[in-house]
Amino acid sequence: MKRFDPRIIIGLLLLAGGGLGLAQALGYLENASSYFWGGAFLLGGLAFLSLLFGGNWWAAIPGFTLSALGVLILLPESLDEIGGAVFLGGIALSFWYVYVTDRANRWWAIIPGGVLTALALLILASTYFEEYSGMIVLGGIGLTFFIVYLTSPVERWWALIPGGVLATLAGVTVAAERFGEFQTAGFFFLGLAMTFLLVALLARMSWAYWPALILGIMGALGLASLMDVANYVWAIALIVIGGFMIVRVFARRA
């Protein structure tokens, strides 16, 4: 059986390009170059995707990327606003394919896949839901790390920390528009406290209780200002801490 000669594809592309150029010159077609390059990238992407049937998982990355680029070029002007989302979403799809086809060994593909998906959603959000664009991209990337944690809770407990921090920042972007700086800081510290509490409970890391406690107190003080009792809370907290330190000193001497 004869091997496929790539010159056939090159020849077909040249014929298609010449035909499109002639049609544009005769006034039958506009933007012939866009159709040519869009179709060329799309065919190149499909050629790489065809290699997936032979078990070449790496071909998904150039395959989906080139296909997405081809679709981006061929998009009508009315959809230009979402073109970036289409392109990034196509690349993200390649990494999700890489992960799904071998979840045990290629878990790393979740991170670029999730980040690119969040960026694609950011473009859509900035077009239709600009107010929540920051929350969507930060929350999406945070969700990515939570998915990484779920793939192997024992080995990848560390993913809880970036996941929790990013999810907290996503909430802060909304809180910053509705509350003052001090109250927003309270939400931020409480979110961090919950993050370390999850590390302590789910990953059984006892050291995480301490940052969870300290950050929880700072967050509670920030939220207390919403009820105009922050001054009382600060005073009581100082009294309790000071009294505790004195009792510990006398207890050691006894």
N, C-alpha and C positions, 0 to 999 in steps of 0.2 A: 504494500500500500504506500503510495507516494505521500510525502509530508506536505502539509499545506504551505503554499508559497505566500509570504506576507506581501509580495509585490502585487498580488491581486487586490488586496485592500487598498494599497497606495494608489493603484490604477483607478479603482472605483472612486476614491476620494477626489482624485484629479478630474475625473469625468464629471462628478457631481459639482465640484467647484467651478469648472469651466461652464457647465450648463447653467448654474445659478448666475454666474457673471454675465453670460450672454443674455439671460432673461432680464437682468437688471438693465443692461445696456439698451435693450429693445423697449424698455418701459413697462414690461409685464410684471416686474417684481421690485420691491424695495428692500433695503437692508439685506442684500444677498450674502454679504460677508458674515453677518450675524447667524444666518441660517447655516452657512457652511461650517463655521467654527463650532457653533452649538451642536450641530449634527456630528462633527468630527470628535468632539470631546465625549459625546454621548455614546458613540460607537466604540471609542477607546475604552470607556468605562465598562461597557457591556462585554468587551473582549476580555478584560481582566476578570469580570464576574463569572465568565464562563469557566475560568480556571478553578472556581470553587468546587465544581463537580468532580475535580480530580483530587480534592483534599488540600488544596493550596490555600489555607485560611488567610495568609498574608495578602492575597490578592483582593480581599474585601476592602482594604484601606484605599489603594489607588482606584479600585473599581467604583466604589461608591463616591469617592471624591471627584473623579472625572465625570461621572454621570451627573452628580449634583451641579458641577460647573457647566455642563452642557445644558441642563434644565434652566440654570440661572441665565445663561445667554439667550435662551429661547423664550424666556418669560415675556409676556406683553408689557408694555409700558404701564398699564394700569396696575400691575402687580409689582412694580419696582420696589415699593416700600418693604415688601416681605422677601425680597431677593436674598438678602443676607441671611435671613432665617432659613430659607430653603437650602442655601449652600452649607451653612454650619450644621443644619439638621442632617444633611446627607453624610457629612463626615462623621457626625455622632453615630449615625446608623451603622457605619462600618465598624466602629469599636464595640457597639452593642452586639453586632453579629459575631465578632471575635470572641467576646465573653460568652455568649449563649452557646456557642459550639464547643466550648471546653471550659466549663465553669470552675473546675478544680484548679487548673494550671494557669488560666488566663484571666484571673480575677482583676489584675491590674488594669485591664481595659475598661473597667467600670469608671475609673477616675477621669480619663479623657472623654469617655462617652458621656458621663454625667455633666462635666463642665461645659462641653460643647452644646449639649442639650439645653443647659441653663442659659447659655449665651444666645442660642437661637430663640428661646422664649423671651429673653430680654429685648431682642429686636421687635418681636411681636408686641410685647407689653409697652414698649416705648411708642409704638404706633397707635395702639388702641387703649391701653391702660397705663399711661405714663406715670400716674400717681403711685402705682404699685410695682414699678419696674425694678427698683432696688430690692424690694422684698422677694420678688420672684427669682432674681438671679442669685442672691445670697442664699435664699432658702433652697433653691434647686441644687446648688453646689453642696450645701450642708446635707441635704437628703442623699447625695451621692456617697458621702462618707458613711452615713448610716447604713446604706446598702452594702458598702465594703465591710462594715462590722458584722452584718448579718451573714455574710458568706462564711465567716469563721470567727465566732465570738471569742474563742479562747486566744487564738493567735493574733487577731486584728482588733483587740480591745482599744488600741490607740486611736482608731478611727472615730471613737466616740467624742474625743476632744475637739478636733477640727469640725466635726459635724455639729456638736453642740454650740461651739463658738459662732459658726456661720449662721446657724438657725437663730441664735440670740441676736446677732447683728441684723438679720432679716426683720425680726420683731422690732428692733430699735428704730429702723428706718420709718416704721409706721408710728411708733410711740413719739418720736421726735417732733412730729407734726401736730400731736394732740396734747402733749404735756410739756412742762418746763424742762430745763437742762438737768436739774437735780432729780426730778422724778424719772426722767429718761435714763439717767445713770443708775437709778434704783432698779429699773427693769433689766438693764445690762448686767449688773452684778448678780441679780437673782437668776438670770439665765445661765451665767457662768457657774453659779452655785449648783443649779440643777445638773449641769454638765458633769461636774466632779462627783456629784451624788450618784449619777448613773454609773460613772467609772467605779465608784466604791461598791455599789450594789451588784452591778452586772458583771464587772470584771474582778470583783473581790479584791480590790486594791484598798487596803485599810488606810493608807496615807492620804487618799483622796478625801476622806472625811474632813480633814483640817481645812484645806482650801474651800471646801463646800460650806463649812460652818462660818468661816470668816467672811466669805463673799455673800453668804446668806444674810448675815447681820448687816453688812453694808447695803445690801439691796433692800432689806426691811426698813432701814433708816431712810433710804431714798423714797420709798413708797409711803412711809409714814407722813412725809411732808404734804401728801395729798389731803390728809385729814387735819392739817395744821397742828399736829402733835409732835413734830420733829424735835422741837426744843426739849419737850418733856422726855422723849425717848433718849436723846443724847445724854441728858442729865442722869437719867436712871441707869443707862448703860455704863457711864463713867463710875457711878457709885457702886454698881454691882462688881465691875472689874477691879476697882480699887479695894473694895471689901474682900474680894476673893484673894487678892494678892497678900493682904495683911493676914488673913486667916491662915494661908499656906505657910507664911513665915513663922507664926507662933506655933503652928502644928508641928513643924520640923524641930523646933526647939524643945517641945514638950517630950 
